[in-house]
Amino acid sequence: MSDVDRLPALIMKMKALRSSLSKSEVCVIDYIIEHPEEVVYLSVSGLAENSGVSVATVIRACKDLGMSGYQDLKVTLAQDIVTPLQSIHEEISADDSASVIMDKVFQSSIHTLRFTYDTLKAELVEKAADIINHSSRVNIYGLGNSHSIAIDMQHKLMRLGISAFAYTDSHMQIIASTYMGPSDSVFAISHSGSSKDVVDAAEIAKQNGAKIISLTNIGKSPLGDISDIQLTTASKESHYRIVALASRVAQMTIIDALYTIIATKRGQQAVDQFRSIEKALESKKY
């Protein structure tokens, strides 16, 4: 088998179409060809920055390759270069036993937590906590895998007596953002930082004066670019995987930290609210 036969289909297509693309688009294509494994983890802004071109050029190159957009390109590229088992976890192989798989999955989460802790700045977490604590209303946006994270955050903030509302529908996110003002804040969750619907909703809220806090993976992204505060996880997982595991553990841990910081700032008020909630929930238990 020749070297060409072993090339992923999308890479072969890029090489074939390279001569028909503009000079700036060639910069994008060449970077993808040379760094395919890296690109599947990059946001559209990250690829644009690394290629030395604009985000619009990256999108245009994707369209010229027959892709619907950048996310379509990443999914196709990932499917070309990553096996089905590797799409669940990079290091898992078909020969692994259940105990080995358990070890690898748990170690992945442990490592992600450690890397996230090492890279996350405490002062940013505290600033985010202050914004949330003093907001009249907190809108939480999350789609797909971020859906459950948004709901969990709403639950925690409501226990603190904060007016928090989780929106996991893109239309509702837009509607909710139109009613926000300078005393409100948005907590936008997107592992890639490139969820167009979440970015669009956050931009509307920002135009209305609301503060934007984002929770993304580490690195440059469209959502991070418009955020007042960007909190980041450090996980190799991306949305194209069958299920995001370690990244969600890291996201929920950051939210737990925010919750605890806000609770300590509220002092006795938080304690009294906890007691009131537990008393109200007594009827729900045997």
Sequence and secondary structure as in RCSB ss.txt:
>XXXX:A:sequence
MSDVDRLPALIMKMKALRSSLSKSEVCVIDYIIEHPEEVVYLSVSGLAENSGVSVATVIRACKDLGMSGYQDLKV
TLAQDIVTPLQSIHEEISADDSASVIMDKVFQSSIHTLRFTYDTLKAELVEKAADIINHSSRVNIYGLGNSHSIA
IDMQHKLMRLGISAFAYTDSHMQIIASTYMGPSDSVFAISHSGSSKDVVDAAEIAKQNGAKIISLTNIGKSPLGD
ISDIQLTTASKESHYRIVALASRVAQMTIIDALYTIIATKRGQQAVDQFRSIEKALESKKY
>XXXX:A:secstr
  HHHHS HHHHHHHHHGGGS HHHHHHHHHHHH HHHHTT  HHHHHHHHTS HHHHHHHHHHTT SSHHHHHH
HHHHHHS TTTTT TT  TT  HHHHHHHHHHHHHHHHHHHHHHS HHHHHHHHHHHHT SEEEEEE GGGHHHH
HHHHHHHHHTT  EEEE SHHHHHHHHHT  TTEEEEEE SSS  HHHHHHHHHHHHTT EEEEEEESS  HHHH
T SEEEEE     TTSS   HHHHHHHHHHHHHHHHHHHHHTHHHHHHHHHHHHHTGGG  
